[in-house]
Amino acid sequence: MDCFVFIHNCSNKVIKVLDYSLELEKAYSWMGEGCELLSLWEVYDLITIEFNKRFTSRMGDANGRKMLIRLSAPLWTVASEKQKRETVIHELCHIVDYYIHERSSHHGEPWKILMRQCGLEPQRCHVVDTAKFKKKRMRYRYACSCGKGVTTKVAYNRIKRGVVYRCRTCKEEITLTGEKYIVV
């Protein structure tokens, strides 16, 4: 059994174990429903569906040239069956749009028509809660003549090694304060 295990960023507790093969089977089934509603069975065998472990803010994407649908493995664990089905059909409509018109209309009228043919509202965004998958970023405070600002870890480390950074507002050299904090 191929599985993904997702660990919550803060508590290090296992959120959910996802059975990859079972979820792929469901996704292909929903894609089949969409192909049937669009009367385009010939595209079914051309499309590949895979999971992407790095997608933490989008449920999926589609590449019409590669005939590839990629789905978010982390968000898949918290999405409802309805949200999963809508995502697969949403991405299928992007591929069918490309297949028919030899280019993508993104979320334009041709794509919207395909979504309506599948019985779905042509919505651009999902409503799956992504909060638990947000990465925490460390920021470092600096001082200059116009006040205080913040910088990234990369800039912080470069300044420590002697690289000169200047404030974008006052153009004065930045001085690190040593204060750091987490941005979610």
Backbone as a printed PyTorch tensor [residue, N CA C, xyz], in Angstrom:
tensor([[[  0.8470,  -1.1810,   0.0000],
         [  0.0000,   0.0000,   0.0000],
         [  0.8880,   1.2380,   0.0000]],

        [[  0.7060,   2.1300,  -0.9910],
         [  1.4280,   3.3960,  -1.0250],
         [  0.6830,   4.4060,  -0.1810]],

        [[  1.3680,   5.0210,   0.7880],
         [  0.7180,   5.9650,   1.6830],
         [  1.5220,   7.2350,   1.8070]],

        [[  0.8200,   8.3210,   2.1250],
         [  1.4440,   9.5690,   2.5340],
         [  1.0830,   9.7510,   3.9920]],

        [[  2.0260,  10.1550,   4.8040],
         [  1.7490,  10.4770,   6.2000],
         [  2.0120,  11.9570,   6.3560]],

        [[  1.0420,  12.6850,   6.9310],
         [  1.1960,  14.1190,   7.1000],
         [  1.3080,  14.4660,   8.5660]],

        [[  2.3280,  15.2330,   8.8830],
         [  2.6010,  15.6470,  10.2530],
         [  2.2140,  17.1160,  10.3970]],

        [[  1.4780,  17.4470,  11.4600],
         [  1.1000,  18.8360,  11.7240],
         [  2.3510,  19.6170,  12.1000]],

        [[  2.5360,  20.8190,  11.5250],
         [  3.7350,  21.6350,  11.7400],
         [  4.0060,  21.9460,  13.2050]],

        [[  2.9640,  22.3020,  13.9600],
         [  3.1660,  22.7600,  15.3390],
         [  3.3140,  21.6170,  16.3340]],

        [[  2.3910,  20.6630,  16.2790],
         [  2.3410,  19.6340,  17.3180],
         [  3.1080,  18.3740,  16.9720]],

        [[  3.5700,  18.2390,  15.7410],
         [  4.2350,  17.0270,  15.2580],
         [  3.3580,  15.7910,  15.3830]],

        [[  2.0350,  15.9790,  15.4390],
         [  1.1110,  14.8510,  15.4880],
         [  0.7340,  14.4690,  14.0620]],

        [[  0.5000,  13.1840,  13.8540],
         [  0.0880,  12.7140,  12.5370],
         [ -1.3290,  13.2220,  12.2870]],

        [[ -1.5210,  13.9300,  11.1640],
         [ -2.8460,  14.4350,  10.8180],
         [ -3.6790,  13.3040,  10.2320]],

        [[ -3.1420,  12.6610,   9.2130],
         [ -3.8870,  11.6180,   8.5340],
         [ -2.9420,  10.8160,   7.6460]],

        [[ -3.2140,   9.5430,   7.5400],
         [ -2.4810,   8.6950,   6.6070],
         [ -3.3610,   8.5410,   5.3790]],

        [[ -2.8150,   8.8630,   4.2240],
         [ -3.5780,   8.8230,   2.9880],
         [ -3.1540,   7.6140,   2.1660]],

        [[ -4.1260,   6.7550,   1.8510],
         [ -3.8590,   5.6100,   0.9930],
         [ -3.8560,   6.1020,  -0.4520]],

        [[ -2.6860,   6.2680,  -0.9740],
         [ -2.4470,   6.8440,  -2.2880],
         [ -3.2110,   6.1170,  -3.3910]],

        [[ -3.1390,   4.8040,  -3.4330],
         [ -3.7620,   4.0420,  -4.5200],
         [ -5.2850,   4.1370,  -4.4850]],

        [[ -5.8660,   4.1300,  -3.3050],
         [ -7.3240,   4.2480,  -3.1690],
         [ -7.8010,   5.6200,  -3.6190]],

        [[ -7.0840,   6.6660,  -3.2310],
         [ -7.4500,   8.0310,  -3.6020],
         [ -7.2850,   8.2530,  -5.1100]],

        [[ -6.2550,   7.6620,  -5.6960],
         [ -6.0740,   7.7610,  -7.1450],
         [ -7.2190,   7.0790,  -7.8840]],

        [[ -7.6310,   5.9430,  -7.3610],
         [ -8.7470,   5.2060,  -7.9550],
         [-10.0100,   6.0670,  -7.9650]],

        [[-10.2750,   6.7470,  -6.8330],
         [-11.4380,   7.6370,  -6.7490],
         [-11.3040,   8.7910,  -7.7440]],

        [[-10.1060,   9.3710,  -7.8180],
         [ -9.8720,  10.5120,  -8.7130],
         [-10.1250,  10.1120, -10.1720]],

        [[ -9.6300,   8.9400, -10.5740],
         [ -9.8660,   8.4720, -11.9450],
         [-11.3520,   8.2190, -12.1880]],

        [[-12.0550,   7.7530, -11.1560],
         [-13.4900,   7.5190, -11.2700],
         [-14.2280,   8.8400, -11.4980]],

        [[-13.8730,   9.8860, -10.7310],
         [-14.4940,  11.2030, -10.9060],
         [-14.1390,  11.7890, -12.2690]],

        [[-12.9100,  11.5410, -12.7140],
         [-12.5150,  12.0120, -14.0340],
         [-13.3810,  11.3190, -15.0970]],

        [[-13.6440,  10.0370, -14.9130],
         [-14.5140,   9.2890, -15.8240],
         [-15.9200,   9.8680, -15.8690]],

        [[-16.4390,  10.2540, -14.6880],
         [-17.7590,  10.9020, -14.6390],
         [-17.7520,  12.1700, -15.4930]],

        [[-16.6980,  12.9680, -15.3130],
         [-16.5730,  14.2140, -16.0730],
         [-16.4920,  13.9680, -17.5660]],

        [[-15.6960,  12.9780, -17.9700],
         [-15.5680,  12.6410, -19.3980],
         [-16.9160,  12.2210, -19.9750]],

        [[-17.6780,  11.4680, -19.1750],
         [-19.0000,  11.0200, -19.6250],
         [-19.9410,  12.2180, -19.7890]],

        [[-19.9390,  13.1270, -18.8090],
         [-20.7970,  14.3140, -18.8860],
         [-20.4220,  15.2120, -20.0590]],

        [[-19.1420,  15.2290, -20.4160],
         [-18.6660,  16.0470, -21.5330],
         [-18.6910,  15.2920, -22.8640]],

        [[-19.0510,  14.0060, -22.8110],
         [-19.0590,  13.1320, -23.9980],
         [-17.7010,  13.1330, -24.6960]],

        [[-16.6470,  13.0140, -23.8920],
         [-15.2790,  13.0240, -24.4250],
         [-14.4580,  11.8820, -23.8240]],

        [[-14.8740,  10.6530, -24.0560],
         [-14.1600,   9.5150, -23.4820],
         [-12.7400,   9.3740, -24.0360]],

        [[-12.4940,   9.9420, -25.2440],
         [-11.1630,   9.7640, -25.8310],
         [-10.0590,  10.4230, -25.0130]],

        [[-10.3960,  11.4250, -24.1940],
         [ -9.3310,  12.0750, -23.3960],
         [ -9.0090,  11.2950, -22.1250]],

        [[ -9.9310,  10.4480, -21.6770],
         [ -9.7380,   9.7170, -20.4220],
         [ -8.3970,   8.9750, -20.3960]],

        [[ -8.0960,   8.2390, -21.4480],
         [ -6.8600,   7.4420, -21.4820],
         [ -5.6050,   8.2780, -21.7010]],

        [[ -5.7640,   9.5310, -22.0990],
         [ -4.6160,  10.4000, -22.3480],
         [ -4.1370,  11.1300, -21.0760]],

        [[ -5.0130,  11.1930, -20.0730],
         [ -4.7210,  11.9990, -18.8790],
         [ -4.1150,  11.1520, -17.7710]],

        [[ -3.0860,  11.7090, -17.1340],
         [ -2.4570,  11.0950, -15.9640],
         [ -2.8050,  11.9450, -14.7480]],

        [[ -3.0970,  11.2850, -13.6360],
         [ -3.3480,  11.9860, -12.3760],
         [ -2.2640,  11.5610, -11.3960]],

        [[ -1.7000,  12.5440, -10.6970],
         [ -0.7120,  12.2320,  -9.6600],
         [ -0.8810,  13.1790,  -8.4820]],

        [[ -0.3400,  12.7710,  -7.3510],
         [ -0.3770,  13.6060,  -6.1500],
         [  0.9440,  14.3400,  -5.9870]],

        [[  0.8510,  15.5780,  -5.4960],
         [  2.0220,  16.4020,  -5.2500],
         [  2.0570,  16.7260,  -3.7610]],

        [[  3.1360,  16.3610,  -3.0900],
         [  3.2650,  16.5700,  -1.6480],
         [  3.5340,  18.0200,  -1.2810]],

        [[  3.9460,  18.8410,  -2.2600],
         [  4.3360,  20.2200,  -1.9680],
         [  3.1870,  21.2190,  -2.0570]],

        [[  2.0690,  20.8580,  -2.6910],
         [  0.9390,  21.7870,  -2.8110],
         [  0.2730,  21.9340,  -1.4470]],

        [[  0.3850,  23.1130,  -0.8480],
         [ -0.2520,  23.3340,   0.4470],
         [ -1.2550,  24.4800,   0.4200]],

        [[ -1.4050,  25.1380,  -0.7290],
         [ -2.4030,  26.1920,  -0.8100],
         [ -3.3790,  25.9640,  -1.9620]],

        [[ -3.0210,  25.1440,  -2.9230],
         [ -3.9480,  24.8400,  -4.0190],
         [ -4.2970,  23.3570,  -3.9950]],

        [[ -5.5340,  23.0720,  -4.3810],
         [ -5.9980,  21.6810,  -4.3790],
         [ -5.4590,  20.9020,  -5.5740]],

        [[ -5.1500,  21.6070,  -6.6480],
         [ -4.6330,  20.9100,  -7.8080],
         [ -4.2780,  21.8680,  -8.9200]],

        [[ -3.6930,  21.3180,  -9.9690],
         [ -3.4550,  22.0780, -11.1890],
         [ -3.4970,  21.1290, -12.3750]],

        [[ -3.5970,  21.7240, -13.5660],
         [ -3.6910,  20.9170, -14.7770],
         [ -2.7210,  21.4550, -15.8150]],

        [[ -2.1240,  20.5300, -16.5550],
         [ -1.2410,  20.9050, -17.6510],
         [ -1.7810,  20.2420, -18.9170]],

        [[ -2.3660,  21.0790, -19.7870],
         [ -2.9800,  20.5640, -21.0090],
         [ -1.9850,  19.9620, -21.9870]],

        [[ -0.7870,  20.5340, -22.0460],
         [  0.2380,  19.9980, -22.9650],
         [  0.6720,  18.6010, -22.5380]],

        [[  0.8740,  18.4350, -21.2350],
         [  1.3260,  17.1360, -20.7140],
         [  0.1610,  16.2040, -20.4090]],

        [[ -1.0720,  16.7320, -20.5020],
         [ -2.2740,  15.9550, -20.1490],
         [ -2.1200,  15.3840, -18.7330]],

        [[ -1.7950,  16.2740, -17.8150],
         [ -1.4790,  15.8830, -16.4450],
         [ -2.2920,  16.6890, -15.4480]],

        [[ -2.8990,  15.9790, -14.4990],
         [ -3.5760,  16.6090, -13.3650],
         [ -2.7570,  16.2820, -12.1230]],

        [[ -2.3740,  17.3180, -11.3880],
         [ -1.6650,  17.1150, -10.1170],
         [ -2.5800,  17.5780,  -8.9920]],

        [[ -2.6930,  16.7380,  -7.9670],
         [ -3.5670,  17.0230,  -6.8310],
         [ -2.7280,  17.1840,  -5.5620]],

        [[ -3.2110,  18.0210,  -4.6620],
         [ -2.5010,  18.2750,  -3.4130],
         [ -2.6590,  17.1100,  -2.4460]],

        [[ -1.5770,  16.4080,  -2.1780],
         [ -1.6340,  15.3060,  -1.2050],
         [ -1.9510,  15.8200,   0.2030]],

        [[ -1.3220,  16.9090,   0.6790],
         [ -1.6510,  17.3850,   2.0260],
         [ -3.1040,  17.8420,   2.1750]],

        [[ -3.6040,  18.6470,   1.2360],
         [ -4.9750,  19.1540,   1.3480],
         [ -6.0100,  18.0660,   1.1170]],

        [[ -5.6150,  17.0350,   0.3740],
         [ -6.5220,  15.9170,   0.1010],
         [ -6.9540,  15.2520,   1.4070]],

        [[ -6.0920,  15.2850,   2.4210],
         [ -6.3960,  14.6360,   3.7020],
         [ -7.4830,  15.3600,   4.4800]],

        [[ -7.6770,  16.6620,   4.2270],
         [ -8.6630,  17.4410,   4.9810],
         [ -9.8740,  17.8460,   4.1440]],

        [[ -9.8530,  17.5730,   2.8530],
         [-10.9660,  17.9390,   1.9700],
         [-12.0870,  16.9150,   2.0620]],

        [[-13.3090,  17.3830,   1.8420],
         [-14.4620,  16.4740,   1.8110],
         [-14.4820,  15.7460,   0.4600]],

        [[-15.2740,  14.6910,   0.3790],
         [-15.3950,  13.9500,  -0.8780],
         [-15.9370,  14.8710,  -1.9830]],

        [[-16.8760,  15.7470,  -1.6420],
         [-17.4430,  16.6900,  -2.6090],
         [-16.3530,  17.6270,  -3.1370]],

        [[-15.5130,  18.1510,  -2.2390],
         [-14.4330,  19.0550,  -2.6480],
         [-13.4210,  18.3340,  -3.5420]],

        [[-13.1340,  17.0900,  -3.2150],
         [-12.1870,  16.3070,  -4.0180],
         [-12.7380,  16.0910,  -5.4260]],

        [[-14.0070,  15.6870,  -5.4960],
         [-14.6530,  15.4450,  -6.7920],
         [-14.6610,  16.7150,  -7.6330]],

        [[-15.0570,  17.8360,  -7.0200],
         [-15.1010,  19.1090,  -7.7420],
         [-13.7160,  19.5150,  -8.2520]],

        [[-12.6860,  19.2440,  -7.4610],
         [-11.3240,  19.5840,  -7.8690],
         [-10.9020,  18.7750,  -9.0880]],

        [[-11.1600,  17.4820,  -9.0640],
         [-10.7830,  16.6220, -10.2000],
         [-11.5010,  17.0840, -11.4650]],

        [[-12.7980,  17.3570, -11.3560],
         [-13.5590,  17.7890, -12.5330],
         [-13.1220,  19.1890, -12.9760]],

        [[-12.8230,  20.0570, -12.0310],
         [-12.3010,  21.4070, -12.3300],
         [-11.0370,  21.2990, -13.1920]],

        [[-10.1040,  20.4600, -12.7520],
         [ -8.8390,  20.2990, -13.4890],
         [ -9.0630,  19.5780, -14.8190]],

        [[ -9.9730,  18.6200, -14.8440],
         [-10.3190,  17.9410, -16.1000],
         [-10.8270,  18.9570, -17.1200]],

        [[-11.6590,  19.8850, -16.6830],
         [-12.2010,  20.8990, -17.6010],
         [-11.0950,  21.7750, -18.1760]],

        [[-10.0500,  22.0430, -17.4050],
         [ -8.9020,  22.7820, -17.9430],
         [ -8.2370,  21.9860, -19.0730]],

        [[ -8.0580,  20.6960, -18.8470],
         [ -7.4060,  19.8590, -19.8560],
         [ -8.2790,  19.7170, -21.1000]],

        [[ -9.5770,  19.5270, -20.9110],
         [-10.4940,  19.4080, -22.0480],
         [-10.5340,  20.7310, -22.8270]],

        [[-10.5190,  21.8430, -22.1130],
         [-10.4680,  23.1660, -22.7500],
         [ -9.2340,  23.2520, -23.6550]],

        [[ -8.1070,  22.8250, -23.1460],
         [ -6.8610,  22.8270, -23.9320],
         [ -6.9720,  21.8540, -25.1130]],

        [[ -7.5310,  20.6790, -24.8600],
         [ -7.6700,  19.6270, -25.8770],
         [ -8.5320,  20.1040, -27.0530]],

        [[ -9.6360,  20.8020, -26.7330],
         [-10.5660,  21.2630, -27.7640],
         [-10.0250,  22.4930, -28.5050]],

        [[ -9.5090,  23.4520, -27.7590],
         [ -9.1330,  24.7400, -28.3420],
         [ -7.6320,  24.8800, -28.6300]],

        [[ -6.8520,  23.8770, -28.2870],
         [ -5.3940,  23.8640, -28.4610],
         [ -4.6950,  25.0120, -27.7350]],

        [[ -5.3660,  25.5320, -26.7340],
         [ -4.7940,  26.5180, -25.8220],
         [ -5.7320,  26.5810, -24.6170]],

        [[ -5.2500,  27.1450, -23.5420],
         [ -6.0670,  27.2270, -22.3380],
         [ -6.7240,  28.5940, -22.2310]],

        [[ -7.9820,  28.6030, -21.8220],
         [ -8.6630,  29.8710, -21.5720],
         [ -8.5810,  30.2050, -20.0840]],

        [[ -7.7890,  29.4150, -19.3530],
         [ -7.6550,  29.5350, -17.8950],
         [ -9.0430,  29.4160, -17.2690]],

        [[ -9.5630,  30.4520, -16.6510],
         [-10.9070,  30.3850, -16.0730],
         [-11.8830,  31.2220, -16.9070]],

        [[-11.6550,  31.2500, -18.2090],
         [-12.4890,  32.0220, -19.1310],
         [-13.7730,  31.3020, -19.5040]],

        [[-14.4930,  31.8840, -20.4380],
         [-15.8190,  31.3850, -20.8220],
         [-15.8180,  29.9400, -21.3270]],

        [[-14.8610,  29.5170, -22.1870],
         [-14.8780,  28.1100, -22.6310],
         [-14.7710,  27.1270, -21.4560]],

        [[-13.9200,  27.4430, -20.4860],
         [-13.7680,  26.5890, -19.3020],
         [-15.0530,  26.5930, -18.4760]],

        [[-15.6710,  27.7680, -18.3320],
         [-16.9140,  27.8860, -17.5550],
         [-18.0280,  27.0480, -18.1700]],

        [[-18.0980,  27.0470, -19.4910],
         [-19.1170,  26.2510, -20.1920],
         [-18.9140,  24.7620, -19.8860]],

        [[-17.6640,  24.3100, -19.9250],
         [-17.3600,  22.9040, -19.6150],
         [-17.7440,  22.5560, -18.1770]],

        [[-17.4450,  23.4580, -17.2420],
         [-17.7990,  23.2250, -15.8380],
         [-19.3170,  23.0800, -15.6840]],

        [[-20.0630,  23.9510, -16.3490],
         [-21.5340,  23.8860, -16.2660],
         [-22.0640,  22.5940, -16.8960]],

        [[-21.4210,  22.1330, -17.9760],
         [-21.8080,  20.8610, -18.6010],
         [-21.6360,  19.7070, -17.6170]],

        [[-20.6720,  19.8520, -16.7040],
         [-20.4320,  18.8120, -15.6940],
         [-21.3140,  19.0050, -14.4660]],

        [[-22.1730,  20.0260, -14.4960],
         [-23.0980,  20.2570, -13.3940],
         [-22.4790,  20.9920, -12.2060]],

        [[-21.3730,  21.6900, -12.4360],
         [-20.7030,  22.4050, -11.3520],
         [-20.6750,  23.9010, -11.6220]],

        [[-20.6610,  24.6680, -10.5470],
         [-20.4810,  26.1160, -10.6640],
         [-19.0240,  26.3730, -11.0410]],

        [[-18.7890,  27.2070, -12.0380],
         [-17.3980,  27.4760, -12.4370],
         [-16.6890,  28.4210, -11.4550]],

        [[-16.2400,  27.8520, -10.3470],
         [-15.5350,  28.6450,  -9.3340],
         [-14.0420,  28.4400,  -9.4660]],

        [[-13.3150,  29.5250,  -9.2500],
         [-11.8690,  29.5270,  -9.4090],
         [-11.1420,  28.9390,  -8.2150]],

        [[-11.6430,  29.1660,  -7.0150],
         [-10.8950,  28.7970,  -5.8000],
         [-11.6240,  27.7570,  -4.9640]],

        [[-10.8490,  27.0150,  -4.2100],
         [-11.4140,  26.0360,  -3.2860],
         [-11.6320,  26.6830,  -1.9190]],

        [[-12.3320,  25.9730,  -1.0470],
         [-12.5870,  26.4890,   0.3010],
         [-12.0090,  25.5650,   1.3780]],

        [[-11.0520,  24.7470,   1.0150],
         [-10.4200,  23.8330,   1.9700],
         [ -9.5120,  24.6400,   2.8960]],

        [[ -9.5670,  24.3450,   4.1950],
         [ -8.7600,  25.0670,   5.1820],
         [ -7.2910,  24.6790,   5.0220]],

        [[ -6.4550,  25.6620,   4.7200],
         [ -5.0270,  25.4260,   4.4950],
         [ -4.1660,  25.8510,   5.6840]],

        [[ -4.7880,  26.3700,   6.7410],
         [ -4.0430,  26.9660,   7.8570],
         [ -3.0190,  26.0250,   8.4810]],

        [[ -3.3670,  24.7750,   8.6680],
         [ -2.4280,  23.8680,   9.3490],
         [ -1.2270,  23.4680,   8.5000]],

        [[ -1.2630,  23.8520,   7.2190],
         [ -0.1480,  23.5080,   6.3390],
         [  0.7600,  24.6930,   6.0210]],

        [[  0.4340,  25.8450,   6.5870],
         [  1.2550,  27.0330,   6.3450],
         [  2.6160,  26.8660,   7.0140]],

        [[  3.6480,  27.2570,   6.2960],
         [  4.9940,  27.1820,   6.8440],
         [  5.2570,  28.4010,   7.7090]],

        [[  5.9590,  28.1860,   8.7920],
         [  6.3560,  29.2960,   9.6530],
         [  7.6840,  29.8280,   9.1450]],

        [[  7.7830,  31.1520,   9.0690],
         [  9.0160,  31.7670,   8.5830],
         [  9.6180,  32.6450,   9.6560]],

        [[ 10.9070,  32.5460,   9.8150],
         [ 11.6220,  33.3700,  10.7710],
         [ 11.9570,  34.7020,  10.1120]],

        [[ 11.7120,  35.7860,  10.8220],
         [ 12.0720,  37.1220,  10.3640],
         [ 12.9830,  37.7640,  11.4120]],

        [[ 13.8490,  38.6570,  10.9500],
         [ 14.8360,  39.3020,  11.8160],
         [ 14.6790,  40.8150,  11.7170]],

        [[ 14.6560,  41.4710,  12.8600],
         [ 14.5150,  42.9330,  12.8820],
         [ 15.8620,  43.6020,  12.6130]],

        [[ 15.7870,  44.7630,  11.9740],
         [ 16.9770,  45.5830,  11.7790],
         [ 16.6370,  47.0360,  12.0920]],

        [[ 17.6640,  47.8270,  12.2920],
         [ 17.4870,  49.2490,  12.5840],
         [ 18.1780,  50.0760,  11.5110]],

        [[ 17.6370,  51.2610,  11.2670],
         [ 18.2300,  52.2500,  10.3670],
         [ 17.7290,  53.6170,  10.8280]],

        [[ 18.0720,  54.6750,  10.1310],
         [ 17.6850,  56.0100,  10.5910],
         [ 16.1880,  56.2890,  10.4690]],

        [[ 15.4920,  55.5900,   9.5740],
         [ 14.0540,  55.8530,   9.4220],
         [ 13.1850,  54.9680,  10.3250]],

        [[ 13.7750,  54.1060,  11.0830],
         [ 12.9940,  53.2590,  11.9900],
         [ 13.4780,  51.8240,  11.9610]],

        [[ 12.5350,  50.9280,  12.2450],
         [ 12.8730,  49.4980,  12.2590],
         [ 12.1920,  48.7960,  11.0980]],

        [[ 12.8310,  47.7540,  10.6310],
         [ 12.2670,  46.9370,   9.5670],
         [ 12.5650,  45.4830,   9.8510]],

        [[ 12.1500,  44.6260,   8.9390],
         [ 12.4080,  43.1980,   9.0850],
         [ 13.0600,  42.6680,   7.8270]],

        [[ 13.7980,  41.5920,   7.9940],
         [ 14.4680,  40.9630,   6.8650],
         [ 14.3300,  39.4480,   6.9610]],

        [[ 14.6740,  38.7680,   5.9080],
         [ 14.5570,  37.3080,   5.8410],
         [ 15.7990,  36.6440,   6.4230]],

        [[ 15.7210,  35.3360,   6.5700],
         [ 16.8410,  34.5680,   7.0960],
         [ 18.0480,  34.6420,   6.1610]],

        [[ 17.8050,  34.5960,   4.8600],
         [ 18.8980,  34.6540,   3.8790],
         [ 19.6490,  35.9750,   4.0120]],

        [[ 18.8880,  37.0970,   4.0280],
         [ 19.5240,  38.4110,   4.1640],
         [ 20.2340,  38.5200,   5.5120]],

        [[ 19.6190,  38.0060,   6.5540],
         [ 20.2140,  38.0300,   7.8960],
         [ 21.5860,  37.3500,   7.8860]],

        [[ 21.6430,  36.1660,   7.3050],
         [ 22.9050,  35.4070,   7.2580],
         [ 23.9540,  36.1170,   6.3990]],

        [[ 23.5350,  36.7380,   5.3200],
         [ 24.4830,  37.4770,   4.4740],
         [ 25.0450,  38.6920,   5.2110]],

        [[ 24.1880,  39.3930,   5.9360],
         [ 24.6380,  40.5490,   6.7140],
         [ 25.6460,  40.1030,   7.7680]],

        [[ 25.3810,  38.9540,   8.4070],
         [ 26.2950,  38.4070,   9.4180],
         [ 27.6670,  38.1140,   8.8210]],

        [[ 27.6790,  37.7290,   7.5270],
         [ 28.9460,  37.4180,   6.8530],
         [ 29.6350,  38.6610,   6.2910]],

        [[ 28.9890,  39.8280,   6.4430],
         [ 29.6280,  41.0590,   6.0150],
         [ 29.0610,  41.7290,   4.7850]],

        [[ 28.0400,  41.1510,   4.1770],
         [ 27.4180,  41.7900,   3.0180],
         [ 26.6410,  43.0150,   3.4990]],

        [[ 26.7690,  44.1140,   2.7940],
         [ 26.0940,  45.3530,   3.1830],
         [ 24.7100,  45.4150,   2.5410]],

        [[ 23.6920,  45.5730,   3.3750],
         [ 22.3230,  45.7770,   2.9170],
         [ 21.9100,  47.1850,   3.3020]],

        [[ 21.1280,  47.8320,   2.4450],
         [ 20.6640,  49.1900,   2.7200],
         [ 19.1480,  49.2110,   2.8000]],

        [[ 18.6490,  50.1040,   3.6500],
         [ 17.2120,  50.3050,   3.8100],
         [ 16.6600,  50.8560,   2.5000]],

        [[ 15.5210,  50.3580,   2.0650],
         [ 14.9190,  50.8260,   0.8090],
         [ 14.3810,  52.2470,   0.9270]],

        [[ 14.0430,  52.6580,   2.1540],
         [ 13.4700,  53.9880,   2.3410],
         [ 14.5440,  55.0630,   2.4800]],

        [[ 15.4270,  54.8900,   3.4990],
         [ 16.4150,  55.9410,   3.7860],
         [ 17.7840,  55.6920,   3.1540]],

        [[ 17.9710,  54.5110,   2.5710],
         [ 19.2230,  54.1350,   1.8870],
         [ 20.4170,  53.9810,   2.8320]],

        [[ 20.1430,  53.9940,   4.1430],
         [ 21.2130,  53.8310,   5.1360],
         [ 21.5140,  52.3420,   5.3310]],

        [[ 22.7540,  52.0470,   5.7210],
         [ 23.1440,  50.6590,   5.9740],
         [ 22.3160,  50.0850,   7.1230]],

        [[ 21.8800,  48.8530,   6.9400],
         [ 21.0540,  48.1580,   7.9330],
         [ 21.9230,  47.6160,   9.0590]],

        [[ 21.4340,  47.7590,  10.2990],
         [ 22.0960,  47.1880,  11.4730],
         [ 21.1420,  46.1820,  12.0990]],

        [[ 21.6060,  44.9490,  12.2650],
         [ 20.7500,  43.9270,  12.8750],
         [ 20.5870,  44.2060,  14.3520]],

        [[ 19.3470,  44.0140,  14.8500],
         [ 19.0700,  44.2520,  16.2750],
         [ 19.2200,  42.9700,  17.0940]],

        [[ 19.2440,  41.8360,  16.4390],
         [ 19.3310,  40.5520,  17.1510],
         [ 17.9760,  39.9920,  17.5090]],

        [[ 16.9180,  40.7900,  17.3230],
         [ 15.5760,  40.3560,  17.6490],
         [ 15.0080,  39.5390,  16.4830]],

        [[ 14.4160,  38.3860,  16.8050],
         [ 13.8070,  37.5750,  15.7530],
         [ 12.4070,  37.1380,  16.1780]],

        [[ 11.5690,  36.8570,  15.1960],
         [ 10.2170,  36.4250,  15.4790],
         [  9.7050,  35.5600,  14.3340]],

        [[  8.6070,  34.8850,  14.5870],
         [  8.0440,  33.9450,  13.6030],
         [  6.8220,  34.5690,  12.9320]],

        [[  6.7740,  34.4680,  11.6210],
         [  5.6190,  34.8920,  10.8430],
         [  4.9530,  33.6300,  10.3130]],

        [[  3.6500,  33.5240,  10.5330],
         [  2.9370,  32.3440,  10.0430],
         [  2.2930,  32.6480,   8.7240]]])
